[in-house]
Amino acid sequence: MPSSPEAARVAVDRVLCTGHGVCAQTLPGAIVLDEWGYPIVRHEAVEPEAAALAVKLCPARALYLRS
């Protein structure tokens, strides 16, 4: 998804991340998991509602919205 005024930008704090994979399940395509189960952000601009849900569901609180 190209960046637009309606898009939210997500990022992962790699220090806090514990590799649960909830972000990749919540934002498929935007976030993929590496071979160890840690997220790689492929597309940081995502739908705001989906981004907010992914941030809320992250068990390690490692996913956040960028400004």
N, C-alpha and C positions, 0 to 999 in steps of 0.2 A: 504494500500500500504506500503510495507516495505521501510525503509529508504535506499536511494541509492544516488549516486553522482548527479543524474539528478533531484532528488526530492527537493522541497522547503519545508521549515518548517514554519508553521503559528502559531500564538499565538494571544490571545485577551487581550487587556488592559481592565480589568474589571471596572476600574474607568471611563474611557472614554466611554465605551459601553452604549448605550441607548436602546438596544433591538429592533432594526429595523428588524433583521433577514435576511438581505441581504446575509450575509456570509453563512448561512445555505442553502439558495437557490442557491448560486453560487458554494458551495462545499458540495453537498449533500453526506451524509455518513461520511465525514470527520468532519463535524460540525453539531451538532443537537441542538435543542433549549430545554431549561428546561421549567418547567410549567409556568414561568413568561415571557417567550420569550427571555431569554438571552442565548447566545451560550455556548456550551460545546464542546471543541475540543476533538474528539474521536481519530482521526488520524492526527497528526501534519504534517506528510510527505505527500505532495500532488504534483501533476503535476505543474511545475513552471508557465506555462501560466495561468492555472486556479487560482493559488495562487495570481499571480500579478493582475488578473482581480478582484478577491474578495477584495484585499487590496484597489484597486482603487475605487471600488464601495461602500465601507463602508461609510455611511453618517456621522458617528461619528469619523471616522479615528481611530477606536479602534483596527482594525485588522492590524497586521504587520508581516513581515517576520523575522524569527529568524536566527541567524548565527550559 
